[in-house]
Amino acid sequence: MNVGVGNVTFEPGCRNNWHIHRGGFQFLLVTGGEGWYQEEGKPAQFLKAGDVIVTHDGVKHWHGATKDSWFEHIAITAGTPVWLEPVDDEWYSNL
């Protein structure tokens, strides 16, 4: 299986853009801090160490730190990421 593995750290308030994984998937293994994960059309999920997220092929989502905490996860990813629009600042600040 051809996958990429990365140890990802977000500083407080940092998050990635909405994105999808085309022709693949992504596992997020949360290792530290507090963060958020959201799939399009669903509520944001609060994440902490020990949580595991599975994102299936083509599912639009984002993830990142809470406003007040660093956030770390190991990402195991297959397929090609397609980067989309930023997460709305005003919406994020109300999480």
C-alpha positions in Angstrom: 0.0 0.0 0.0 1.4 3.4 -1.0 0.7 5.9 1.8 2.3 9.0 3.3 2.8 9.4 7.0 3.3 12.7 8.6 3.5 14.1 12.2 1.6 17.3 12.0 1.6 20.2 14.5 -0.8 23.1 14.5 -0.2 26.2 16.7 -3.3 27.6 18.5 -5.8 29.0 16.0 -4.2 27.3 13.0 -6.2 25.1 10.7 -6.0 23.8 7.1 -8.3 24.7 4.3 -11.3 22.5 3.3 -9.9 19.7 1.2 -10.6 16.2 -0.1 -8.4 13.1 -0.7 -9.1 12.0 -4.3 -8.6 8.2 -4.9 -7.6 7.5 -1.3 -8.3 8.2 2.4 -6.9 9.7 5.5 -6.5 8.5 9.1 -5.8 11.0 11.8 -4.3 9.7 15.1 -4.5 12.5 17.6 -1.3 12.6 19.8 -1.6 15.8 21.7 -3.4 19.1 22.4 -7.0 19.9 21.4 -8.4 20.3 17.9 -11.3 20.2 15.5 -12.3 18.0 12.6 -15.3 18.7 10.4 -16.9 17.1 7.4 -19.0 19.3 5.1 -22.6 19.4 6.2 -21.8 17.9 9.7 -21.0 19.5 13.0 -17.4 20.1 14.0 -16.0 17.3 16.3 -13.7 18.2 19.2 -10.5 16.1 19.3 -8.1 15.2 22.0 -5.2 12.8 22.4 -6.2 9.2 21.6 -9.0 10.1 19.2 -8.9 8.6 15.7 -10.6 10.0 12.6 -11.1 8.1 9.3 -11.9 10.3 6.2 -13.0 8.4 3.2 -12.3 9.1 -0.5 -13.7 12.4 -1.7 -15.1 13.6 1.6 -14.7 17.4 2.0 -13.3 18.2 5.4 -10.8 20.3 7.5 -8.9 19.9 10.7 -6.8 22.0 13.0 -6.2 23.4 16.5 -8.6 25.0 18.8 -8.2 28.7 19.4 -6.3 28.2 22.7 -4.4 24.9 22.3 -1.6 23.4 20.2 -2.8 20.3 18.3 -0.8 17.3 17.0 -1.7 14.3 15.0 -0.2 11.6 12.9 -1.7 11.7 9.4 -1.7 8.5 7.3 -2.8 9.5 3.8 -3.4 7.8 0.4 -4.5 9.5 -2.8 -4.1 13.0 -4.0 -5.2 15.9 -1.8 -7.3 18.6 -3.5 -7.1 21.9 -1.6 -10.2 24.1 -1.5 -11.4 27.3 0.2 -10.3 28.4 3.7 -12.5 27.7 6.7 -14.4 30.9 7.5 -12.7 33.0 10.2 -15.9 34.2 11.8 -17.4 30.7 11.9 -14.2 29.2 13.3 -14.0 31.9 16.0 -17.4 30.8 17.3 -16.4 27.1 17.8 
